[in-house]
C-alpha cells in the first residue's frame, strides 16, 4: 500500500460534519462568516479602550484625622482600636496600618471574591459602636476603596509669573474644578498645592490675657452667634410662611464687631483680641512646574469610564478653559495617562498587523499560491473579530493584555488553516479533483487539528480561573486566545475546505509564471529534497534511539540549570521604558514646608540638567492618589517626564542609573528613584515585626547595613524615619487639680491655638461657603516662650473665671518621638526597603538571605519578605497551578484522541523540550524570568505539542493500515515536515514584533515573545528528531506489557 494513499477512518461522519456541510452549502458558510465578522466589528466599536484590565479592588483604606496628635498617640487611641474591630471581619487577609502625625491610616485587604462594598459597610458597622471611645477631637473616619490603578488620568498645572498661589487657587476652585467635574466619566478633580480661601481669626495672646478672654470664649461666641437656621413656620388661614433666623455674619468687619464677652463691665469685641481677615488656609502642600510655583489639578476617572475617552474630553475642556484665562496664566497638561495607553495599544496593534503580514508571507513562501494564501489567511480577520465578540460579552475592555493575546495568537490562529490547506494541496498534487481533495484532505487531518486546538484551549482556560487579582489581569489574555483559537478551528473546518473546493488554483504548467513563482517553485523543490533527507535522519535517530533521547535529556538538564546557577534571574515585572518616573523626596523629620520645597527645587534643577528630561512636576506635602501616606510637609514627589523614546539616545534605565549617583550629591535630603509611579513602592520590602520600637530600629539598621553591602541593591532605607522633634507639655496635676483645670481642657485649648479649629462657616462675596478658622497668630506659634505664656481658663472660688499662663501649671520640655509607626496584622513592623539595579531581584534577595542567616533575632521578632517578592511568589504559584491543570487536561485530550494512555506521553515530552529554547532565549537576551516570560511559558505548553500530534497521528493511522511501525514513523515525519515547519515559522513570525519590543513600553512585553520564539524553535527541532524515538520506545514498551500480562490490560 502506498503511504501517501493512506486514508483516515471517517471519525466524524462523511468528510466530517462541519466541512461536508460547508462544502455543500457555500452560501450559508459565507453568510455565517460575514455575520461573525459584522458582529465583531460592532463589538469592537462598543469596547472601551484602556491600558490595563478592569481590576476590582480588594482593598479598603480607612483614614482618620486627629489634629495635633503625635504618632504614638494616634497609634494608641485610634489605630489599635480600629485594628481590633476590623480583625474580626470575615474575608480579611491582611491589615496594614500607619500612625502618622495627626493622621491614622488603616488598609484592609480582603480575599478574592469578597464583596468590597459590603465589606466597607461592615467596617462602618464595626467603627460605629466604638466612636464614643475614640477621641472627641478626631474627625470622622473616611473610607475609600483602594484601586491600584487609581492614578490620575490627567494632571494639570495652573501657573503665572505675576500671580500668587492664593489668586491662582481662586481661579482653580471653584471655577476650573467645577467645569472639570462636570465632564462625563470624571470622578473627581483634586486640587494640589492650593491655598483654599477661608476667614481666619488670628488670636493675639497678650490681648486675650489683658481682656480676660480665653480661646474657648472666642470659639463659643462664634459658634453661637454666626448662625442661620429655620425656626418654624407662620400659618394663616390662607397661607403659610417659613420663619428663618438670619444671624450669619457677612463681612470680616462684621466678625470683628462680634461681642465675645464682658470684662470690667464692658463688652469685649472679637477685633480687640484677634485679627480677622479674608485670607487663606495655612500652606501644608505645594506644587511646582519646573521651578515655577503652580497649583495642580489631578483628574480621576470613574471606574467604568474609558481612560482614552475621559482624557480626550478633559483635553477639549482644557482648550476651552485656556481661551478664558488671562494672558499671563498658563494651564498645562503635565501628565496624561492616555498618551501611554494610546501608544501602548497602538504598538500592540502594530505588532498584530506586522505579525499577521509576516505569517501570511510564510504561507505564500511554502504554498507558492496566492489563492492558497488567501484561503489560509481568511482565518485571521474572522478569528480576530470573533475574539472581540468574546471580549465584549465577558465585559472586558480592549486593553494591552487582550490585544497582546491576539498579537501572540496570530501564528496560532492560522495554524489550523495551514495544516488543513497544506493537506488539501497535497491531495491535489496527487491528482485528486478540488472537491475530493477538500473532502479527503480535511477528513484525514481533522482529528489531529481538533486535538491541537483543544489542547491549546485546555491550557489557557484554567488561567482565566486561577483566582486572585491575577485572574482579573490575565483572564482577558487567556480567554481572548481561547476564543479566537476556537473560532479559527471552525473556520479551518468550514471556510477553508469550502474555498478549496469551489475556488481551487487553476492547473498550470510547471514552468509557467513570473520570476517569483519560479523562484518559489525552486525553493519548494529544494524543500521536498530536504524532506527526503529528513526521513533518513529520522531513520538514523530510530536506529540510535538511546543516544538521541540521552542528548535531549542532557540539553534539558543543562538549560534548566541556568536559573539555578543565577544565569537567568527572576523578577516580578520586566524593566520597561515608559518615559516617566518619580523621584521621592524626604527631608529630615521636623523640616518645614519651605525647606522641603527648596530641596525639591534643587533636585528638580539637577534632574532637568539631564538632556533626556523634558520637564518636572513636584508636589510637596502630598503623595500619589493611591498612596495617601506621605502627607507630612517634609515629604514630596518629583514627577520626571522624559522626552519620547525616539527623541533620546539613552533608555530610561540608563537615565535612572545616572540620576541615582547625582542625587547623592544633594545634602540635607534623601531622594531615590521610583519607576512605580502609582505607589512609589520599592522592589524589596523586608518586613521586620516585633513589639519594641527601639529594638526594631536596631535590628532594622543592622539588616539595612547588610542589604547595602549586597551588589545590585540601591536606594536602601528604613520605613521608620529619624525621630522628629517634639515639645512635651507635662501638666502639674496637683496644682492644676487645685485650680479646677483638667488635662482635656488644656489639650483642647492647645489644639485650638496651634492646630486651629473650625468655628463655623462664612459665605464669601461670590457665594461660596468657606471655613471660619480660629488659631493663634503666626508670631505666637514660633517660640517655646509663646507656648508657655498661652492663657488657660482658671475658675475662681466665687465662680468668675480668670486666666493663667500655661507655664504656671505645666512644664514644656524638648523631646523627640517617632515620625511614623507602621503595623502589619496588628504588630509593629519596620520595612527594610531597596530597589535593584544591574542585577535581578532574585539574585539580590538570595544573597541577602544568605548573609542574614548568621543574624540571631531576639525572641518575638520575625523577618519575612513583602513587596515584589511576595507578589511574585503569589502570582507565580497561581500560574504554576493553572499550568499543571492545563497540562493534565491536555493529556486527557490526547488520551481520547489516541485511545491510549501511553502514546500521549510522547506528545507530552515536547513540552519540557520547549524549555530548552525558552531558557536559552532569556539567557541570550539578558531577560529575567518574570510574569511576562511565565505567560510565555504557559503559552508554549499549549502550542508546542501540535508538531508531535501531527506526526504521531499520521504514524498511528499508517500502522492501523498495516505499515511497519518504523516505516510509518519515518514517512509520517517526511510528510508532516512541511506543515510542521510552516506552522512553526508562522508562529515565530507572528511573535517577532512582540519579541523585538517595538514601541514605547514594548520591552515590557518582549520577554513573552522571546520565550515563545525560543521555545517553539527548539521544540520543533528536538520534536522532529527526539519524538519519533520516544514514540518508538513507548510502542515497544506497550507491546512488551501486552505480551507479558494480557491483551485485555491495554488495548
N, C-alpha and C positions, 0 to 999 in steps of 0.2 A: 504493500500500500504506500502511495506517495505521501510524505509527511505533510506537504502543503495542502493536500486534499482532505485532511482530517476535518471532520465536522463535529462540532459540539452538539450533544443532545439538546433538544429544544426544551430547556427547563421552564421557560416562561410562555409556553404555548407556541403557536406557529409564528416564528420570527419575532417573538416577544410581543406582548400585547400592545405596548406603547408604540414601538417603532412600526409594527404592522398596521396599526390604525392610522398613524401619521402618514405613512406612505400611501395608504388607500384614500385618505381624506386630506389632501394637502391644503385645501382652502380653510378647513377647520383649524388645522395646525397653525397656519399663518395668522388667522384671526386671533387665536388664543395667545400667540406670542406678542402680537400687536397690542392686545388688551393688557397683557402683563407690562409691556413697555409703557403704555399710556398711564396705567395706574402708578407705575414707578415714577413717572415724571410729575404726576400730581402729588404724590407723597413727598418727592424731593422739594417741590415748591412750598410745601407746608412745614418742612422741618426747620427748627430753629438751629442756627449755627453758633457753636461755642467752641472754646479751646478744649475743654475737658468735659467728661460726662457729668450729668447732674448727680451729685453725691448728697444723699440725705444725711445731714449732720446728726451725729450720735452724742453730741456734747452740749451741755447746758452750762453757761457761765453766769455765776451769781456775783454781783458786785454790791458792796455796801460802803458808803462814805461815812467816816467818823471823824469830823473835822478836829484837828489839833491832837489826835491821839497818836502816840508813838507805836511802832510795830509790835512791841511786846504787849501793850495794852490791847491793840487790835486783835492779836492772836488769842489772848486770854478771854476777852469779853465777847468776841464775835466769831472768829474762825473756829475755835474749839467747839463752840455750841452749834454752829452750823454743821460741822462735820459729824457730830454725834447724832444729829437728827437725820442727816442725809445718808448715813451709812446703812440705815435700815430699809432704804427704798429698794424695791425689787428691780433687778436688772442692772444695778450699779456695778461696774467693773473696776473703776479707779476714781479716786478723789485726789486732786492736786489743789493745793491752796497756797496763797501768798498773803502775808500780813505786811503791809507797807505803811508808810507814814500817812495817816488819815484815811486809809482805804483797806478794805478786805476783799479778796478775790478768791472764789471757790469755783473750781472747774470740775464738773461731774461728768464722767464718761459712762455711757450705757452700752449694754451688749447689743449686738446686731439683731435687728428685728424689733427693738423696743419702740413703742410709740412715744416719741420725744415730746410731743405736745401734751400727752397725758402725764409724762414724767415731770414736765415743768409745773403742771398743776399740783402734782404730788409734792414737789419741793415747796410750793407756796403753802400747801396744807401743813407741811412739817414746820415751816418757819412761823406760821401764824400763832400757834399756841405759846411760843416762847418769846413773842415780841415784847411782852411786858417785862421779861427778864433781861432783855438787851438794853444797852444804854439809851436813855431817852434822847440824847443828842445825836444818835445815829440816824442817818437819813434812811428812808425806806429802801429795802434791797431792790435791785434791778436785775431781772432775769432775761437772758438772751440766748438764743440758740447759736452755738458756736459753729460757724461754717468755715472749714479750712480754705475754701475758695472765695471767701468773703473779702476780697481785695477790691479797692475802688476801681470801678470801670474806667473812670477818668478823674484825674486830679487837675485842678485849675489853680492859678495864682492871679491875684489882682495886686498890682504894684504901681507906684508912682514916685518919681524923684522929688516931687513938690508937695506930697501929701503924707500925713502921718497915718499910723495904724488905726487910731480911732475913727478918722474920717473914712478910710478905706473900709473899715468894718461896717460903718453906717451905710456904705454903698452896697456891701455884700448882703447884709442881713438887716431888713427882710427882703429887700428888692430883688437882688440876683438869685438868692436862695429860693425865694418863693416861685420865681419863674422856672427854676430847675426842678423843683419838687413837683411841679405840675406836669412834667413830661411823662408820658405813659412808660411804665417799666422802671421808673426811678423809685427806689425805696426810700432813700434819704440823701440829703445834701448836708454834709457836716463841715462846719467852719473850723479851720485850723489856724492858730496864731492870731486870732482876732481879739479885740477888746470890746466886749459887749457893753452897751450903754446901760447905766444904772444911776440912781440917785444915791449919792454917797454922803453919809453922815459921819464926819470925822471928828471924834471927840477930843477935847483938849483936857488932859488930866488935871492941870492946875486950875482950870476954870471949874471943873467938876468939884474939886476939893474946896474951892472958895465958895461955891454956891451950895454946897451940902448935897448935891445931887449925885446919885450913883448911876452906873451904866444901866442897871436894871430899871431905874426910873425912866430913863430915856426910851428904852425898848418898850416898856409897858405903855408909855404915853403914845408912842407912835402906833402901836397895835390897837390901842383903844380909840384913838381919835381920827385915824385915817381909814375910814370905812365907808362903804356904800352898799346898802342892803335893803331888800324889800321887807316891810314890817307888817304888811297886811293889806286889806282892801276896804274901800268905802263902797257900800252897797245901798243904792237908792231904789225908788220904785221902778224906774225905767232904765237905769244904767248902773255900771259897776266900774270902779276905778282902783287901780293898784296904788298903794302908798309906798313910796321909796324914800329912804333917808339918804340924802346925798351929802355925805360927810367926807368924801375923798378930797384930799388936797391936790391942787392942780399945778402949782408952780413951786420951784425951790424956795422962793421968797415966802410962800405960804407956810412951808415946813419950818423955816427959820423963826416964824412968829408963833409957832405952836407952843402952848404953855405945858411944861412938863412937871411942874410942882411949885411949891411955895418955900421961900427961905426968908426969915426975918420979916414976915408979914407982907412980902411982895411976891408977885408971880415971877418965876424963872422961865424964860423962853429958850427954845432949843438953840437959837442963834447965839445966845450968850455963852454956851458951853461947847458948841460944835460949829464946824464949818459945813454948810450944806451946799452941795454943788451938783449940777447936772454933769456927771463925768462918766467914767468907765470903770469896769472891774479892774482889780489889780492883775497885772500880767503874770500868767502862770505857764504860758506857752508862747512860742514864736515860730515864724516861718520865714525862710529866706530863699529867694530865687537867685542863684549865684550869690552875689554879695549884697543884693538889694532886698530891703525889708519888704515883706509881702503878707497878704492874707490868703490862706489856702482854702480851697473848697474840694472836698472828696465826695464824689458821686458814687453811691452804691446802688446796684440794681436789685430788683426783686428776684426771688429765686426762679420763678418760671419764665422770666424775660430772657431774651437773647442778648448776649454781650454786644454783638455787632449792631443790632437794631437800636439798642439803647444808646450806644456810643454815637451812632450816626445822628440820632435825634438831638443828643446833647451838643454835638459839634454844630449842628444847624442853629440851635438856640444860642450858642456862644457867638456865632457870626452875627446874629441879630442883636444880641446884647452889646457887642462891640460898637455898633453904629450909634448907640445911645450914650456911650461913655465920653467924658471929656477927652481932649486930645492928649493930655499928659498921663492918662491912665491906661495901662496895658493889661488886658485879660489874656492869659496864655494857657495853653494846654501843655502841662509838663509831664503828664503820664497818661497814656492811652492804652489800656489793655487790649482794645480791639485791633490795634495795629499788629501786635504779636499774634493775636488769634487769626487775623486775616492772612498774615504771612505764613503762619503755620499751616492753616487749612489750604492755602494756595499752593504751598510747597508739596503737601501730600497729594493734592490733586494733580500737580505737575508730575510727581513721581508715578502716579497711577497712569497718566497718559503716556509718559515715556516708557514705562514698563509694558503697557499694552502694545505700543508700537514695536518694541524690541521682540516681544513674544510673537507677534504676527510675522515679523521678519524671519524668525526662526522657522515658523511653519512653512513660509514660502521657500526658504532655503532647502528644506528637506523634501517637500512635496512638489516643488517646481511647477506649481499650477496656481494661477490667480483664482480660479473657481474653487479649488480645494482650500485655498487660503481664506476666501470669503466665507465658505461654508463652515470652516472651523472657527473663524473669528466671530461669527454671528453670536456665539455663546457669550462673548464678553459683554456687550451692551445690555443684552436681555438679563443676564445674571446680575449685573451691577444694579440695574434699575429695579429688579425684583428685590434685591437686598435693601434698597431704600424703602420699599413697602414694609419689610420686616422691621426696619429701624423705626419707622413711623408707628407701626402697630404696637411695638413694645414701649412706646413713649420715650424713646431715646432722642437725643439731639444729634445733629450732624457735627461731630467733633473729630479731633485728631485720632482718637482711638478707633472709631468706626471707620474713618477714611483710611487709617493705617491698615486695618484689617482688610479692606478692599484692595489697597495697593499691593499688599503681600499676597492676596489671594488671586491676583491677576493670572499668574502662571498656573495656579491650581484650577481656576475656572475653565481654562482652555485645555487642561489635561485630558478630560474625558472626551472632548470633541476631537482632540488629536488622535487618541488611541482608536476611537471609532472610525474616524475618517481614514486613518492610515490602514486599518484592516480592510475597509471597503476598497481603497485604492489597490491594495494587494490582490484582492479578488478580481478587480478589473484587469490587473496586469496578467492574470492567469487566463483571461479571455471571457470572463462572465459578463453578461449584459448589465447595465446600470441597476435595473430593478432587482435582479437576482443578487448582484453584489451588495446592494444596500441591505436586502433581507439577510443574506448569509453572513455578511461582514459584521453587522450589528448583533446578530444572534450568537455568533461564535464568541465574541468578546464581551457580551453583555454582562454576564455574571461577574467577571473579573473587574470590569469598570464599576459596577454597582458596589462590589465589595470594597474597592479602594475609596470610593466616596463615602460609604457608610463608616469606614474606618476613620476617615478624617472627622466626620461628624461625631463619632464616638469619643474622640479625643477632646474636641472643643466644647461640646455640650456641658461636661462637668465643670469646665472653667466658669461658665455662666452661672453656676450654682455653688461656687466654692465657699460662699458665706463671707461675712465681714465686709468692711469697706472695700476690700479688694474685689469683691463680686461686683459692686457698683461701678468700679473703674474698668473692669475687664469684660463685663457682660456685653457691652456693645461690640467690643472687638471680637469676642468668640461667636456671638450669635450672628453677627454680620457675615463672618466667614462661613459658618454652618449653613445659613440660609442661602447665601449665594452659591455655595458648592452644590447644595441640594437642587437648586434650580438649574445649575449647569448640567447636572446629570439628566434631568428631564429634557433639556434642550438637546443633549447629545443623543438621546434615545428617540427624539421626535423630529426636530428641525433638521439635524444633520443627515439622518437617513432619508428623510423626505426630499431634501435638496439634492442629495447624492443620486437619488432615483430619478428625479424629474429635471435636474439641471446638471447633468454629468458633463465632464470635459469632452469636447469633441476629439475623436481619434485623429492623430496627426502622425506624419512620418517621423522617424527618429531624428532626422537632421533638420526638420522644419523649425522655424522660429528665429528670433534675433540672437545677437551675441550673448545676452544674459541668459537666455534659455539654454543655449548650447553649453555655456559655462556651468549652469546648474545641472545639466544632463551629465557633463563630465564629472562634476562633484558627486552626484548620486551613483554613477558607475564606480567611481573610486570607493565610495562608501560601501557599496554592495560587495566589493572585493574585500574590504576590511571586515565586513560581517562574516565572510567565509573564513578569514583568518581568525576571527574571534571564536568561531565554532571550534577550530583546532586548539585555541587557548583553553577553552572550557574542557575539552577532552584531556588536555595535559593536566589541568587542575584536578580533574577527577582521578587521574592516574597517580597524582601526588596529593591525595586528599589530606593526609595528616600534616604535611608541610604547609599547605595552603591555609588550613584552619589555624595552625600554630602561629604563622606570620601575622594573620589578622588579630589573633588574641594578644600578641606582643604589642602590636601597634595600638590596640585599645588600651592596654595597661599603661603604656608609655604616655599616652596623651592624657589619661585620667590622672596621672601623677603630676601633671603641670599645675593644677590648682593646689594640690597637696604640698608641693615644694615652693609655693609662692610665685611661680612664674606668671600665673594668672591670678590677679587679686579679685576680691569680692567687695561690692558696694551696693547700697540700696538703689541709688539713681545714677545714671551715667552723667558725666560732666557735659555741659552743653552751653553754647554761646547764645544768649538771648539779648545781648547788647544793653543790659541793665543789671545793676546790683546795688546793694546798700553798704554804707559804712556806718556801723553802730558807734555812737559817741557816748562816752561815760566820763564825766568829770568826777573828782572826789566827792564823797557824800558831804553835804553841807555847803556845796558851791551854790552860788546864786544863778538866777536865770541869765543875768548879764554876762557872768563869767562863762557859762556854758555856751552862750551864743557867740561870744568872741572866739572860743575854741573851735566851734563849728565853722565859723568864717575862715579861720586859719586853715583848718583841714580842707575846706572847700577850695581855697586858693591853691593848695598843694595838689589836690585831685585834678583841678582844671588845667594845671600845668602840663598834664599828660596830653599828647597830641590826639589820642583816641577819644577823649572826653568831649561831649557836645555841651552839656550843662549839668548843674547840680541843683537839687532842691532839698533844703534842710528843714526839718521840723524838730523843735526842741521842746521838751516837756510833754511830748505825746508820742506814742508808738504807733504801730500799724493798726489797721482796722480790726484784725482778728485777735491780736495780742495786746490787750489794754494794760499790760503790766507796767510799762515804763511811763508812769505819769509824773515822776519826780522831775523837778526843774533842772536837775543836773544830768539828765539823760535825753538823748535825741537820736535822730536818724537822718543820715545824709544819703539821699537817693542820687545815684550816679547814672546818667544816661550817656551811653557810648554812641559814637557815630555808627551808621549802618555797617554791617559786616563787609559789604562790598567797598566801603569807603575807608577802610583801615587795613593796615598790613598785619597787625597782631590780633590774635584771638583774645577773647575776654579773659581766659585763664592766665595768659601771659601778662595782661594789664593788671589783674588782681595780684599776681605774684610780685610785680614790681612795686605796686602800691603798698603791699604789706610792709616792705622794707622802709618805704618813705614815711609811713605813719608812725613808725617807732621814733622818728626824729622829733616829733612834736611833744614837748613836755607838758605836764600838768593835765593830761587827758589820756584815757585809754580808748583806743579805736581799733576796730577789727572789721574785716571784710566779710559780708554775708551774701552768698548767692541766693539764699532763701528770702525772697523779697516779701513773702507773706508773713512769716512768723519770726524772722531773724534768729532762727534756731541754729545752733552749731551741730555739726555732724556727730560728734562724740559727746555723749552725756553719761558720765559715770555717776551713779546715784549712791550717795553715802548717807545711810539712815542711822539715827541714834537719838538719844534724849537730851544730851547736854550740848549746848551751842558751842561752848569753848572747846570741848573735845572734838566736836565735828569740824571746827575750823582747823584745829591742829592736824587731824588726820587728812582733811581736805588739802591743806597746804603740802603735806607730805606726798599725797598722790599727785598733786599738781606738779611738784618738782620732778617726780618720776616721769609723768607724761611729757613734760618739757624736754626731757632727755631722749625721748623716742624720736628717731628720724621720721620726718613726714608730718609730725604733729605741730600745728601752728595755732595762733590765737588762743593759747591755753589760759584759762581763768576759772575763778570760782563764782558760783551764783550768789553767794553771800559776800557782799562788798565789805569794805572797811567800815568800821563803826562811825556813825555820824555824830557830830557834836550836839549835845542837848543841854538844857537847863532844867535841873530838878528843883521843884518847889516843895520844900519839906515843911509841912504845917506843924506849928507848935500846938498840939492838940489840947493840952490842959488850958493854955491861955485862950485859944480860940473857943474852947467849950465854955469857959467862964464868960466870954463875951457874946455867946449865942451864935457863933459863926461855925458853919458846917463845911466839910470838905466839898460837898456838892455845890454849895453856894459859891465857894471860891473858884471851883472848876468852871461853873457857868460864867462867872464874871471874866475869868481869864480867856475862855474860849470866845466870848463876845468881843473882848478887847483886841485880841490878836488874830483870831481867825475870821471874825466878823459874823454877824447874824442877820438873817433876812427878817426885817421888821415890817414887811408889808409890800404893797405894790404901788406903782406910780404910773400913770398914763402919760406918756411923753407927748410933745406937741404934734407928732404925726399919728397919734392914736395907738401906738404900740405899748403893751404892758411891760414895764421894767421893774426890776427889784429895787427895794429900798434897803441898803446895807449899812449897818452900824458897826463901827470899829474905831479904835484909837487912830489918831492921825499918824502919818508915817514917821514923823520925828520921835514920837513916843514909843515907837516899836523898834528902835535901832540899838538901844543900850540896855545893859542889865540894870542900871540905876533906874531907868524908866519903869521896868517891871517891878522893882522893889517899892517904888513910890505910887503904884497904882492904887486908887482908893477902893476900899472894901466896906460894905454896909456893916455897921455895928448898931445893935438895938440897945438904947439906954434903958435904965430901970423904969423911968417914967413913960417909956414907950416911944419917945421921939427918936428917930434914927439919926445917927451921925456917921462919919466916915473915918476910916483909919488906914494908913498906908499898909500895903501888903507886907513890907519889910518888918513891921512891928509884930506880926503874928506868924511869920514864916521865914525860913532861910532859903535863899536862892543859891544853889551850888552848880558849878560846871560839871558836866558828866558826858559820857558817851553811851551810845546804845546801838543795837543792830539797825541797819538801814532797811533790812528785808529779812523776813523769816519765811521759809518755804516748808510745806508739808507734802508728804506723799503717803496716801492711805493712812492719814491721821498720825503719822510720825514725822518728826522734824527731819529735814533732808537738806543736804548740800550737793549741788551738782558740780562736778569737775568737768569742765567743758573744753572742747577743742575742735578745730577744723583740720582737714588734711590737705597736704599739698605735695604733689610729686610722688605720692605713694598711695596704694589702695587702702581703703578703710579697714579691710580685714587684716592687712599686714600690720598696720599701726596698732589696732586693738590687740592683735595676737601678741605682739612684742610687749605691749603694756601689761597684758595679763601675765606673761612670763616674769616680768620684772617685779610684779606685785605679789607673786606667790610667797616671797620671803617675808612680806609685811604681816605682822601679827596685830589683829584688831582686837580691842577690848570687847568683853562680853556685852552683848546687846547692840553691837554696831554691825551693820550689814552693808555689803557693796554689791551692786548689780549694774547692768548696762541698760540704758534707755536710748533715746534719740533714734538715729538712723539704724543703729544696730538692732534695736528692738523692733522697729518697723520692718527691717529686712528679714529678721527671723520669722515674724508673723506672716508676712506675705509669701516668703519662700516656702514656708511649711504648707500653706494652703495650696500653692501651685503644685508642690510635690504630691500632695494628697490627690488633687484633681488629676494630675498626670498619671498616677498609679491607677486610679479608677478608669481613666480613659484607655490605658494600655490593656487592662483586663477586659473592658468592653470590646476593644479591638480584637483581642484574642478570640473572644466568643463569636464575633462576626466571622472570623476566618475558620473557626471550627465548623460553623454552619455551612460556610462556603465549600470547604474541602471534605466535609463529612469525616473528619479525623481530628484526634487530639494531638497527634504527633506532627503532621505536616505543617500546621500553623507555626510551630516552633522555628522552622526555617525562615518563615516570613518575619517573625518577631526578632530574629537575630539581626536584621537590617537596622533595627532601632539603635542598639548600642554602637553599631558600626558608624552611624552618623555622628556620634560624639567625637570621633577622631578628627573629622574636618571642623566640627564646631569649635573644639578646644584650640586647634591649630589656628583657626581664623581669629579667635580672640587674642591668642599669643602674638601672632604676626602683626596685628593692627594695634596692639597695646591697649585693647579694651578690657574692661573688667566683667566679672560675672555679676550682672546687676539685674534689675527687674525686667529690662527690655531684652537682654540676652536670654533670660529664663523663659520669657514668652517665645523667643525664637526657638529654644529647645523644645518647648511644648508644641510649637508648630511643626518642627521636624518629625516628632513622633507620629504625627498624623499623615505626613506626606511621603516619608522615605520608604514605607513598606510597599508602595504601589509597584515598584520595579520587580520586587520578588513575587508579588501577586501575579503580575502579567506572565512572568516566566514559569512559575510553578503551575499556574492554572493550565497553560498550554501543554506543559510536560505531562501533567496528570491526564489530560484529555487524550494525548497521544498514547499513553500507557493503556488507557481503557480500550483503545482501538488496536491493541496488540503490538505496539512498538516497544523495543527493548528500552529499559529504563535509562541507561546512559546515553543511548542514541536520542531518546526523547528529550533528555535534559540539554544535550549539546545543540540539537536542532531548535528547541524552544528558545534557547539563548540567541541563536543566529537570527531566527525570525522576529524575535521581540526586540532586537538590538535597536532598530530604527525608532519605534515608538518610545522605547525607554530613553534614548538619547534626546529625542525630540522633546519629550515632556521634561527631562532634566534641564536642558538648555532653556526651554520656555520658562520654567520655574526660576532659574537663575537670572534670566533676562528681566523678568518681572520684578525681581528684588534688587537689581543693580542700583536703581536710583535711590532706594532707601539705604542700601549699604554705603553708598558714597556720601551720605549725609548732606545732600544738596539743600541749600536754603538756610535761613536763619533758624537755629534750633534743630537743624537736621541731624547734628551729631547726637542728639538725644535718642533719635530713632535708629541711628546707624548700627549699634550692636545687634539689633534684631535681624536686620538684613544680612549682616556679616555671618552671624551664626547660621542662618538659614542657607546661605550660599555655600559656605564651607561644609556644612553637614550634608547637603544634597549632593555636592560634588564627590566627596569621599565615599558617601554611602553608595552612590551609583557605581563608582569604580570597584569598591570592595564587593558590592552585591553581585555584580556581573561575574566575579571570579569566585568568591567565597560561598555564596548562597547555593550554587549548584553542588558544591562538595558537601555542604551541610545537609541539603535535601537528600542527596545520595546516601549519606551516612544514616539519616533518620529512617529512610525507606528500608535500608538494610537491617537496622535495629528492629523495625516493625516486623519484617519477615522472620527474624530470629525469634522474636517474642511469640509470634503466632505459631511458629513451628514448635516452640518449646512447650507452650501451655495449652493452646487450643484455638481454633479459628473463631470460636464463639466469644473470646475475650475482647478482641479488637477486630473491627471489620477489615 
